[in-house]
């Protein structure tokens, strides 16, 4: 993507990006809600809770600076189901379609892995985020047993396999 002659590059998780994963998410979550125990667990140990369990994390780099991130968390092996989670974009980089780029990258990854579906949980007050998820093809479904207090909206993307 070209925006103001700045190239956004999407890269996979490496341990050197762990602090950026935590910082971007903590900044975003704290702005609208409060950090929960499950947030800290995942953000402090993404390799244990996401990567080593068959999940993926990507980062958006703008001029070699991490400006966005998102995770694909494996929630079921058979059928293969992922949760799209921990999407955060630096406030200074919002409006550059970075959320769309990282979301699409992880949807493509789920398709490549032959996942049956990808779901996400969010909050209805986050209208721009919900519009983004709808643009990515997610449909609204009922929220049942969310691990997050703040989640009052659930969305699902069925993949055709």
Secondary structure, 3 states (H helix, E strand, C coil): CEECCEEEEEEECCHHHHHHHHHHHHHHHHHHCCCCHHHHHHHHCHHHHCHHHCCEEEEEEECCEEEEEEEEEEEEECCEEEEEEEEEECHHHCCCCHHHHHHHHHHHHHHHCCCCEEEEEECCCCHHHHHHHHHCCCEEECCCCCCCCCCCEEEEEECCC
